[in-house]
Amino acid sequence: MSAPLEAPVEAVVFDVGKVLIQWDLREIYRDLIPDPAERDWFVAHVVTPEWHFQHDAGRPLAEILPERIALFPEHEALIRRYASHFNDSVPGPIPGSMELAEELAARGVPLFGITNFGAEFWPDFHPRWPVFRHFRDVVVSGIERLSKPDPAIYALAARRFGHDPSAMLFIDDNAANVISARDCGWQVHHFRDAAALRTDLIARGLLD
């Protein structure tokens, strides 16, 4: 899903999870729940993406952890591990994506980010990834208490980044986020893999 190439792109705005870096809650429990089927069940029913997204949206761990433990007291230790070992859910980069960001930065293209990410996890997470040294600003949902695909987060990002939405390319793996950004006037790329993104960036004149 890409916008018509009617306007030059002045800045590129990346999502983080599943665009630049891998993200999978099951990785937190790979050692403690070695059976893959049991691990899948746990992440589908206890420490779920939907529950995790409450923290992305701005709810503090001090609220969501006790609530979850009250529902699943037999899993208290595993639920607490979500908070203490969250970075384990990020096993590595998406192949090729970091390189694209580095190439764009080398060409002087302004880079920004909009990510659904917990406020308490972000300070420890982002210094681990050197690519973020190229980013002029990142809007983090948990800090702002606004999350994609709410149009308000795109409006906030446009004000912060200092470019008109029509002059920014927003890259996200989530179709709902891409559609919302497009409806807010942004140019968009629905991310599936780095090869397709590279092709789009070349078509837009951002890379050779």
C-alpha positions in Angstrom: 0.0 0.0 0.0 1.8 3.1 -1.2 0.6 6.6 -1.9 0.8 8.2 -5.3 4.2 9.9 -5.8 2.7 13.3 -6.3 5.0 15.1 -3.8 8.7 14.8 -3.0 9.4 13.1 0.3 11.2 15.4 2.8 11.4 12.9 5.7 11.0 9.2 6.4 9.1 8.1 9.5 9.6 4.5 10.7 7.5 2.3 12.9 9.8 0.3 15.2 8.5 -3.1 16.1 8.2 -5.5 13.1 9.7 -2.9 10.7 13.1 -2.2 12.2 13.3 -4.9 14.9 11.6 -8.2 15.5 9.1 -8.4 18.3 7.6 -11.6 19.8 6.3 -11.9 23.4 7.0 -15.7 23.2 10.7 -15.0 23.2 10.5 -13.8 26.9 9.5 -17.4 27.8 11.6 -19.5 25.5 13.7 -20.9 28.4 11.0 -21.1 31.0 8.3 -22.6 28.8 10.3 -24.8 26.4 7.3 -26.5 24.8 6.2 -24.3 21.8 2.5 -25.2 22.1 2.4 -24.4 25.8 4.3 -21.1 25.1 1.8 -20.2 22.3 -1.0 -20.9 24.8 0.5 -18.7 27.4 1.0 -15.7 25.1 -2.5 -16.2 23.7 -4.2 -16.3 27.1 -2.1 -14.8 29.8 0.7 -12.3 28.7 -1.1 -11.4 25.5 -0.4 -8.7 22.9 -3.7 -7.1 23.7 -2.8 -6.9 27.4 0.7 -5.6 26.5 -0.8 -2.9 24.3 -2.4 -1.4 27.5 1.2 -0.4 28.5 1.9 0.9 25.0 -1.2 3.1 25.4 0.1 4.6 28.6 -1.1 2.5 31.5 1.8 2.0 34.0 3.2 -1.4 34.9 2.2 -0.8 38.5 -1.4 -1.0 37.4 -1.5 -3.7 34.7 0.8 -6.2 36.5 -1.3 -6.6 39.7 -4.5 -6.8 37.6 -3.1 -9.6 35.5 -1.7 -11.4 38.5 -5.1 -11.3 40.2 -6.6 -13.0 37.1 -3.8 -15.6 36.8 -2.2 -15.9 40.3 -0.7 -19.3 39.4 1.4 -17.5 36.8 2.6 -14.6 38.9 6.3 -15.3 38.4 5.9 -15.5 34.6 3.8 -12.4 34.5 6.4 -10.4 36.4 9.0 -11.7 34.0 7.3 -9.7 31.3 8.3 -6.5 33.1 11.8 -7.6 34.1 12.8 -9.3 30.7 10.9 -7.3 28.1 13.9 -6.8 26.0 14.0 -10.5 25.4 10.9 -10.0 23.2 13.2 -8.3 20.7 15.4 -11.1 19.4 17.1 -9.1 16.6 16.7 -6.7 13.7 14.4 -7.2 10.7 16.7 -8.4 7.9 17.7 -5.4 5.8 15.7 -2.7 7.5 18.5 -1.2 9.6 20.6 -1.0 6.5 18.0 1.0 4.7 17.7 3.5 7.6 21.5 3.8 7.6 21.6 4.4 3.9 18.9 7.1 4.1 20.7 8.8 6.9 24.0 8.7 4.9 22.1 10.6 2.1 20.9 13.2 4.6 17.3 12.2 4.6 15.7 13.3 7.9 14.5 10.2 9.9 11.8 10.1 12.6 9.8 7.4 14.3 6.3 6.8 15.5 6.0 3.7 17.7 3.5 2.0 20.0 5.9 1.3 22.8 5.7 1.3 26.6 7.0 4.4 28.4 8.8 2.3 31.0 10.5 0.1 28.5 11.6 2.7 25.9 14.5 4.3 28.0 16.3 0.9 28.3 15.4 -0.3 24.9 16.4 2.3 22.4 20.0 2.9 23.5 20.7 -0.7 22.6 20.1 0.0 18.9 22.6 2.3 17.3 20.3 3.1 14.4 18.3 5.5 16.6 21.3 7.9 16.7 20.1 8.9 13.2 16.5 9.7 14.3 15.8 13.3 15.0 12.7 12.5 17.1 10.6 9.5 18.0 7.0 9.8 19.1 6.4 7.0 21.7 2.8 6.1 22.4 3.3 5.2 26.1 4.9 8.6 26.8 2.2 10.6 24.9 -0.7 8.3 26.0 -1.7 8.3 22.3 -1.3 5.2 20.2 -1.6 4.3 16.5 -4.0 4.2 14.7 -5.5 7.2 16.5 -5.3 10.2 14.2 -4.2 12.4 17.1 -0.8 10.7 17.2 -0.1 11.5 13.6 -1.1 15.1 14.2 1.2 15.3 17.2 4.0 13.8 15.1 3.6 16.3 12.3 3.8 19.2 14.7 6.9 17.8 16.4 8.7 16.7 13.2 8.2 20.1 11.4 7.1 18.7 8.0 3.8 18.7 6.3 2.3 15.2 6.4 2.1 15.1 2.6 5.9 15.5 2.5 6.6 12.6 4.9 6.7 8.9 4.2 5.3 6.8 7.0 6.3 3.1 7.1 4.4 0.6 9.2 3.6 -3.1 9.2 0.1 -2.7 10.5 -2.5 -2.0 7.9 -4.8 -0.1 10.2 -1.9 2.2 11.2 -1.1 2.8 7.5 -4.6 3.5 6.5 -5.0 6.0 9.4 -1.8 7.8 8.4 -2.9 7.9 4.8 -6.3 9.3 5.8 -4.4 12.0 7.7 -2.6 13.1 4.6 0.7 11.2 4.9 2.5 9.3 2.2 2.6 5.6 3.3 4.3 2.3 2.8 2.7 -0.9 4.2 5.8 -2.8 5.2 6.2 -6.5 4.4 9.9 -6.8 3.9 13.0 -4.7 3.4 13.3 -5.7 -0.3 9.9 -4.2 -1.1 10.6 -1.1 0.9 13.9 -0.6 -0.9 12.1 -0.8 -4.2 9.6 1.9 -3.0 12.4 4.1 -1.7 14.2 3.9 -5.0 11.0 4.8 -6.9 10.6 7.8 -4.7 14.1 9.0 -5.4 15.3 8.5 -1.9 17.8 5.7 -2.7 19.6 4.7 -5.9 
